[in-house]
Each structure stands twice: as C-alpha cells, then as structure tokens.
Amino acid sequence: MEIIRNRNNCCKISSNIQDINQTYYVDGRNITDKISFYFALGESINGPGGYFGGCLDSLSDCLCGGFGVKPPFTIEINGFAECEIIENILEVLIEHNVTIKL
C-alpha cells in the first residue's frame, strides 16, 4: 500500500469538472478484506495501481481532494456480498457525499 501511495504522490492526478457525479465501478470479486477493497477502490478511481486511501484517515484525506476525484460521485460495487467487512469504509464514503450502489 505504501508503494502505491508514494507512486501517486509522484504522479500528478488532477480532478476535472467532468469528474463530478461520475460513477466508478469496483470489481468486488477479489475483495477479501479491507486492504483488497482499498486496492480495488484506488484502481477504480485512478486507474491501474491507483491510490485512493489505505485506512479511514487517508480515505477521508483523499475525499477532500488532491488524489483524484472529489465528491459527489457514485461507487458501484459489483460481485461483492460481504459488506460487513467494509461497513465502516462505506460509512466514511457516504458521510463525504459518495453514493454507494451494491
């Protein structure tokens, strides 16, 4: 996770006005824990190897801007049924005006 975060700090990621209210699709088939969710979320929003948080605090930081898209936007999680694993992550996203579709 540290390598991915550092890679994205070195690469300029900009958020354009076109990014507002976009839907990002998270492939949930390989999500087995919180870390794998953060990997999938980062790649969904910022492309392969992308970063968008690695814990609740860094996720909150990303949602304030500077790491890609800023809310409001939608995350659609496909192929994942174990929502209890990521419940507190989903709560933070919702608190920051992100719509979640399961």
Backbone as a chain_set.jsonl record, in Angstrom:
{"seq": "MEIIRNRNNCCKISSNIQDINQTYYVDGRNITDKISFYFALGESINGPGGYFGGCLDSLSDCLCGGFGVKPPFTIEINGFAECEIIENILEVLIEHNVTIKL", "coords": {"N": [[0.833, -1.181, 0.0], [1.958, 1.25, 0.741], [3.822, 1.695, -1.31], [2.138, 2.114, -3.507], [0.793, 4.438, -2.675], [2.95, 6.247, -2.52], [3.772, 6.24, -5.211], [1.615, 7.506, -6.418], [1.797, 9.994, -5.227], [3.952, 11.016, -6.544], [3.103, 11.251, -9.116], [1.134, 13.446, -11.001], [-2.172, 13.86, -10.265], [-5.128, 14.917, -11.445], [-8.254, 16.518, -10.879], [-10.933, 16.957, -12.847], [-13.638, 19.104, -13.896], [-15.357, 17.481, -15.267], [-15.313, 15.152, -13.867], [-17.138, 15.278, -11.833], [-19.953, 13.879, -10.293], [-19.608, 11.398, -11.522], [-19.698, 7.834, -12.14], [-18.006, 5.218, -10.607], [-16.752, 2.019, -11.039], [-16.318, -0.72, -9.013], [-14.658, -3.708, -8.955], [-15.669, -6.319, -7.208], [-15.026, -8.992, -6.953], [-12.536, -9.972, -6.11], [-12.217, -8.991, -3.6], [-11.374, -9.494, -0.347], [-10.826, -8.531, 2.105], [-10.3, -5.493, 4.043], [-8.004, -4.179, 3.011], [-7.765, -5.221, 0.395], [-10.078, -4.115, -0.614], [-9.455, -1.36, -0.568], [-7.379, -1.362, -2.487], [-8.853, -2.118, -4.796], [-10.673, 0.027, -4.924], [-8.933, 2.224, -5.298], [-7.836, 1.598, -7.831], [-10.136, 1.657, -9.358], [-10.871, 4.358, -9.288], [-8.505, 5.826, -9.934], [-7.175, 4.386, -11.895], [-5.02, 1.63, -13.072], [-2.978, 0.427, -10.464], [-3.65, 2.571, -8.953], [-4.267, 4.898, -6.246], [-6.401, 5.511, -3.513], [-6.68, 5.968, -0.748], [-5.842, 4.079, 2.225], [-6.525, 3.51, 4.702], [-8.995, 4.543, 7.115], [-8.5, 7.261, 7.791], [-6.754, 8.162, 5.723], [-8.412, 7.739, 3.554], [-10.423, 9.616, 4.072], [-8.864, 11.922, 3.748], [-8.273, 11.721, 0.991], [-10.821, 12.064, -0.041], [-11.165, 14.721, 0.287], [-9.831, 15.919, -1.734], [-7.121, 16.207, -4.18], [-6.171, 13.672, -4.701], [-7.324, 12.644, -6.936], [-10.641, 12.242, -7.963], [-13.212, 14.338, -6.507], [-15.946, 14.299, -4.203], [-19.307, 15.206, -5.215], [-19.815, 11.78, -6.134], [-20.411, 8.489, -7.505], [-20.052, 5.156, -6.361], [-20.098, 2.007, -7.602], [-20.332, -1.217, -6.578], [-19.535, -4.299, -7.714], [-20.188, -7.805, -7.678], [-19.689, -8.445, -4.996], [-20.487, -9.432, -1.774], [-20.035, -9.326, 0.918], [-20.536, -7.119, 2.834], [-20.206, -6.402, 5.509], [-17.525, -6.525, 6.101], [-16.431, -4.199, 5.085], [-17.918, -2.185, 6.162], [-17.489, 0.15, 7.832], [-15.849, 1.626, 6.148], [-17.562, 2.156, 4.02], [-19.368, 3.779, 5.373], [-17.813, 6.101, 5.854], [-17.407, 6.957, 3.215], [-20.062, 7.539, 2.459], [-20.648, 9.583, 4.299], [-19.129, 11.575, 3.17], [-20.532, 12.391, 0.968], [-20.678, 10.484, -1.094], [-22.282, 8.3, -3.222], [-23.334, 4.981, -2.787], [-23.658, 1.981, -4.515], [-24.723, -1.281, -4.413]], "CA": [[0.0, 0.0, 0.0], [2.859, 2.407, 0.808], [4.387, 1.895, -2.646], [1.094, 2.701, -4.348], [0.579, 5.818, -2.224], [4.104, 7.045, -2.936], [3.725, 6.366, -6.666], [0.618, 8.507, -6.77], [2.285, 11.301, -4.792], [4.912, 11.468, -7.552], [2.384, 11.474, -10.37], [0.085, 14.453, -10.826], [-3.531, 13.397, -10.505], [-5.983, 16.1, -11.404], [-9.69, 16.296, -10.902], [-11.58, 17.889, -13.76], [-15.066, 19.322, -13.671], [-16.074, 16.35, -15.854], [-15.314, 14.051, -12.907], [-18.228, 15.443, -10.878], [-21.113, 12.992, -10.457], [-19.273, 10.201, -12.288], [-19.834, 6.544, -11.469], [-16.801, 4.4, -10.649], [-17.142, 0.626, -10.841], [-15.351, -1.5, -8.25], [-14.797, -5.152, -9.143], [-15.615, -6.885, -5.871], [-14.782, -10.437, -6.958], [-11.297, -10.317, -5.41], [-12.162, -8.319, -2.303], [-11.455, -10.455, 0.757], [-10.608, -7.791, 3.348], [-10.284, -4.035, 3.851], [-6.881, -3.79, 2.149], [-8.096, -5.513, -1.005], [-11.075, -3.13, -1.027], [-8.743, -0.112, -0.877], [-6.716, -1.56, -3.781], [-9.877, -2.082, -5.848], [-11.19, 1.39, -4.981], [-7.896, 3.06, -5.908], [-7.746, 1.313, -9.261], [-11.379, 2.099, -9.981], [-10.894, 5.818, -9.393], [-7.291, 6.4, -10.514], [-6.555, 3.502, -12.874], [-4.16, 0.552, -12.57], [-2.017, 0.839, -9.451], [-4.115, 3.826, -8.373], [-4.409, 5.011, -4.793], [-7.47, 6.361, -3.001], [-6.788, 5.647, 0.667], [-5.394, 2.781, 2.698], [-7.151, 3.403, 6.018], [-10.096, 5.513, 7.168], [-7.979, 8.629, 7.779], [-6.258, 8.521, 4.391], [-9.588, 7.806, 2.686], [-11.012, 10.939, 4.316], [-7.99, 12.899, 3.092], [-8.482, 11.617, -0.457], [-12.146, 12.594, -0.36], [-11.088, 16.193, 0.34], [-9.189, 16.384, -2.961], [-5.691, 16.031, -4.357], [-5.844, 12.295, -5.067], [-8.275, 12.229, -7.954], [-11.986, 12.814, -7.936], [-13.813, 14.825, -5.264], [-17.4, 14.113, -4.192], [-20.126, 13.989, -5.215], [-19.69, 10.763, -7.168], [-21.032, 7.21, -7.155], [-19.259, 3.934, -6.446], [-20.913, 0.804, -7.773], [-19.519, -2.387, -6.245], [-20.099, -5.482, -8.365], [-19.635, -9.106, -7.329], [-19.224, -8.469, -3.611], [-21.651, -9.543, -0.896], [-19.595, -9.298, 2.32], [-20.481, -5.693, 3.181], [-19.798, -6.2, 6.899], [-16.07, -6.37, 6.104], [-16.067, -2.823, 4.733], [-19.018, -1.333, 6.619], [-17.041, 1.475, 8.278], [-15.339, 2.335, 4.964], [-18.742, 2.654, 3.308], [-19.912, 4.894, 6.167], [-16.993, 7.293, 5.586], [-17.726, 7.399, 1.855], [-21.404, 8.137, 2.478], [-20.529, 10.856, 5.03], [-18.482, 12.546, 2.284], [-21.393, 12.628, -0.198], [-20.474, 9.478, -2.129], [-23.396, 7.357, -3.316], [-22.882, 3.598, -2.892], [-24.596, 1.021, -5.099], [-24.239, -2.659, -4.258]], "C": [[0.88, 1.249, 0.0], [3.452, 2.718, -0.564], [3.367, 2.559, -3.559], [0.858, 4.152, -3.955], [1.719, 6.713, -2.682], [4.14, 7.252, -4.439], [2.762, 7.47, -7.058], [0.997, 9.891, -6.27], [3.247, 11.881, -5.816], [4.233, 11.82, -8.867], [1.271, 12.477, -10.119], [-1.254, 13.838, -11.202], [-4.421, 14.606, -10.383], [-7.437, 15.691, -11.459], [-10.323, 17.373, -11.768], [-13.041, 18.031, -13.407], [-15.883, 18.155, -14.231], [-16.167, 15.169, -14.889], [-16.479, 14.126, -11.926], [-19.4, 14.558, -11.275], [-20.851, 11.791, -11.358], [-19.581, 8.954, -11.461], [-18.552, 5.759, -11.689], [-17.194, 2.984, -10.253], [-16.008, -0.136, -10.158], [-15.66, -2.972, -8.471], [-14.591, -5.822, -7.789], [-15.274, -8.357, -5.811], [-13.538, -10.843, -6.185], [-11.151, -9.616, -4.066], [-12.386, -9.35, -1.199], [-11.297, -9.784, 2.115], [-10.558, -6.301, 3.027], [-9.185, -3.597, 2.891], [-7.203, -4.059, 0.686], [-9.201, -4.588, -1.511], [-10.401, -1.813, -1.394], [-8.001, -0.215, -2.213], [-7.724, -1.434, -4.921], [-10.448, -0.677, -6.019], [-10.194, 2.318, -5.672], [-7.782, 2.851, -7.401], [-8.998, 1.753, -10.0], [-11.353, 3.603, -10.242], [-9.7, 6.363, -10.17], [-6.55, 5.484, -11.475], [-5.639, 2.473, -12.238], [-3.082, 1.073, -11.618], [-2.415, 2.111, -8.727], [-4.331, 3.745, -6.873], [-5.582, 5.923, -4.473], [-7.743, 5.983, -1.553], [-6.317, 4.245, 0.984], [-5.868, 2.505, 4.112], [-8.216, 4.493, 6.062], [-9.603, 6.959, 7.11], [-7.498, 9.041, 6.391], [-7.396, 8.561, 3.374], [-10.266, 9.163, 2.838], [-10.188, 12.036, 3.663], [-8.206, 12.9, 1.585], [-9.817, 12.231, -0.866], [-12.193, 14.118, -0.294], [-10.368, 16.773, -0.87], [-7.696, 16.128, -2.98], [-5.265, 14.633, -4.75], [-6.786, 11.769, -6.137], [-9.589, 12.946, -7.757], [-12.382, 13.296, -6.54], [-15.315, 14.578, -5.339], [-18.115, 15.363, -4.69], [-19.784, 13.076, -6.394], [-20.312, 9.481, -6.642], [-20.009, 6.096, -7.291], [-20.232, 2.773, -6.541], [-20.007, -0.403, -7.58], [-20.213, -3.621, -6.802], [-19.413, -6.752, -7.87], [-19.118, -9.223, -5.91], [-20.424, -8.462, -2.686], [-21.311, -9.402, 0.583], [-19.471, -7.87, 2.846], [-20.048, -5.43, 4.616], [-18.299, -5.927, 6.99], [-15.678, -4.908, 5.912], [-17.105, -1.808, 5.211], [-18.553, 0.064, 7.032], [-16.423, 2.286, 7.136], [-16.505, 2.94, 4.194], [-19.363, 3.832, 4.047], [-19.142, 6.187, 5.91], [-17.29, 7.839, 4.193], [-19.068, 8.12, 1.818], [-21.382, 9.486, 3.192], [-19.93, 11.963, 4.166], [-19.246, 12.72, 0.963], [-21.082, 11.722, -1.389], [-21.662, 8.531, -2.079], [-22.826, 5.964, -3.53], [-23.996, 2.758, -3.488], [-23.974, -0.359, -5.001], [-24.973, -3.588, -5.195]], "O": [[0.562, 2.217, -0.69], [3.57, 3.886, -0.937], [3.709, 3.476, -4.306], [0.737, 5.011, -4.828], [1.485, 7.815, -3.178], [4.503, 8.334, -4.901], [3.064, 8.28, -7.934], [0.551, 10.883, -6.847], [3.353, 13.1, -5.947], [4.76, 12.616, -9.644], [0.546, 12.367, -9.13], [-1.439, 13.357, -12.32], [-4.465, 15.25, -9.335], [-7.793, 14.653, -12.015], [-10.251, 18.56, -11.451], [-13.614, 17.193, -12.711], [-16.973, 17.867, -13.736], [-17.004, 14.284, -15.069], [-16.779, 13.139, -11.253], [-19.787, 14.498, -12.442], [-21.795, 11.221, -11.906], [-19.707, 9.019, -10.238], [-18.068, 5.647, -12.815], [-17.885, 2.776, -9.256], [-14.886, -0.188, -10.661], [-16.772, -3.432, -8.211], [-13.47, -5.883, -7.285], [-15.233, -8.929, -4.722], [-13.484, -11.952, -5.654], [-10.079, -9.644, -3.461], [-13.435, -9.989, -1.124], [-11.593, -10.381, 3.15], [-10.75, -5.897, 1.88], [-9.413, -2.733, 2.045], [-6.942, -3.215, -0.171], [-9.262, -4.3, -2.706], [-10.733, -1.211, -2.415], [-7.995, 0.741, -2.989], [-7.477, -0.726, -5.898], [-10.681, -0.239, -7.146], [-10.575, 3.108, -6.535], [-7.647, 3.812, -8.158], [-8.92, 2.177, -11.153], [-11.771, 4.059, -11.306], [-9.862, 7.272, -10.985], [-5.409, 5.77, -11.838], [-5.489, 2.436, -11.017], [-2.372, 2.03, -11.925], [-1.622, 2.673, -7.973], [-4.547, 2.671, -6.311], [-5.741, 6.98, -5.083], [-8.882, 5.712, -1.173], [-6.375, 3.343, 0.148], [-5.65, 1.424, 4.658], [-8.321, 5.288, 5.127], [-10.221, 7.794, 6.45], [-7.797, 10.143, 5.932], [-7.344, 9.344, 2.426], [-10.639, 9.787, 1.845], [-10.742, 12.974, 3.088], [-8.312, 13.962, 0.971], [-9.92, 12.851, -1.925], [-13.149, 14.733, -0.764], [-10.299, 17.993, -1.019], [-7.08, 15.868, -1.947], [-4.104, 14.422, -5.102], [-7.014, 10.563, -6.225], [-9.621, 14.129, -7.421], [-11.951, 12.741, -5.529], [-15.898, 14.64, -6.421], [-17.574, 16.465, -4.593], [-19.502, 13.54, -7.498], [-20.692, 9.398, -5.474], [-19.199, 6.091, -8.219], [-21.081, 2.582, -5.67], [-19.04, -0.594, -8.317], [-21.335, -3.947, -6.413], [-18.199, -6.769, -7.668], [-18.211, -10.01, -5.641], [-21.287, -7.59, -2.791], [-22.214, -9.363, 1.419], [-18.386, -7.464, 3.262], [-19.569, -4.337, 4.917], [-17.856, -5.178, 7.861], [-14.707, -4.437, 6.505], [-17.153, -0.688, 4.704], [-19.156, 1.058, 6.627], [-16.472, 3.516, 7.162], [-16.447, 4.094, 3.768], [-19.833, 4.781, 3.419], [-19.745, 7.25, 5.764], [-17.412, 9.05, 4.014], [-19.191, 9.186, 1.216], [-22.028, 10.433, 2.742], [-20.188, 13.144, 4.396], [-18.67, 13.147, -0.038], [-21.205, 12.132, -2.543], [-22.009, 8.019, -1.015], [-21.935, 5.778, -4.359], [-25.137, 2.809, -3.032], [-22.848, -0.583, -5.446], [-24.705, -4.789, -5.21]]}, "num_chains": 1, "name": "protein.A"}
